[in-house]
């Protein structure tokens, strides 16, 4: 990827927050090296806890709300369904099922987040995952090759699809809506040709099946949970310490510690629930978190670091915030646009593989129906903007959980399918409205 000067800080991106532009950094370094003074070289005063809270409230009023509405909504849904169905909803077995059901949608939404950050859309993501899963199933079943070869073949299929979309969008100049709509139709034909009318391909490889149906040993699950909490705390404190060392504006240390504590409580509580034996037969032990959970955790960490801590991530935010300004700053806009579709389709392929693992089969309709709509809905509900330039990979996780909780809770209440569609559609419309209102507030506040 390009390592040229990133877009100016006025692009207003999540990735550039708390960092100096290249020109400002040169001024600061020159002032410090020569012993001179510069307003930029003066260290920012550390805020008190009250000032940190007030600054956060001010950002909320200015339209910078992030994933807060989705988090509040998720909390309300969890409490509501736990009260209405205390004997089933908060149980270990249902929590495990809920997380497995959410896994493929979360991974799909993670990939779509990259595309949405540029203000584009990928209507073919769902069926791209289905076609990729069909390729994997054929490699495993008919060719009889090892699981890693089949998975790699599926991921490469997604990568090729994403590259094709990116070339048409960035090089040829066709709107992403048109290109991906064409592939939405075409890839369904490809899957149908591979599998056959009315047929299915069974997925029986034990490793692939274990992705969604197997469980991490309880001890290993606790080790992974503790490592995740410690790593998150270390990264958060390291970021705060680095901002303090460079004299940058930063949160109050107490606010950072409170955020780390909230994440730690959530992670350890879920791990404790999943560590319980959820088998209905006393002689069988069924405990531990599903393997898809640590898989999503690894993706969350890696993709968050890519978007938040690398030049490539800053370039993605810059192009999404202002493509022309990014181009003038020396960013290869065409390469960035191609790359986000490559990432999106590859993760869509992984989502298709997870679905195939959960269902133990691939059908001609895999990835079709409302799969794409749920993926886009998860990203938007979680806080990713439809207008580009704002969003995080974590938004996909939060939004995916909201959608899964709605479907799971309404199912336990015995509601018919149409109620689920109505509620999910209403939540998505509300999230889009909040995004639009927040965007206007940020514009009026000059952010």
HUGIMO-V621996 format. One line per field, one symbol per residue. phi: phi as a letter, one per 30 degrees, with the letter a starting at -180 (. if undefined). A space follows every 10 residues. Layout:
phi->???
This chain:
phi->.dcddddedd dicddcdibd dddddddddd dddcidbaed dddddddddd dddddddddd ddjcchceed dddddddddd ddddbddbdd dddddddddd ddedddddde ddeddddcic bbdceddddd dddddedddd dddidddddd dddddddddd dddddddddd ddjdededdd dddedddddd ddddcjdicb cdcceddddd ecccbdeedd dddddddddd dddddddddd ddddddicdb dddddddddd dddddddddd dddddddcdd cedccbbjdd dddddddddd dddddddcbb dedddddddd daeddddddj dddddddddd dddddddddd ddddddddci abcecdicic eddddddddd edkdddciib lbddeddddd dedddddddd dddidddddd dddddddddd dddddddddd dddddic
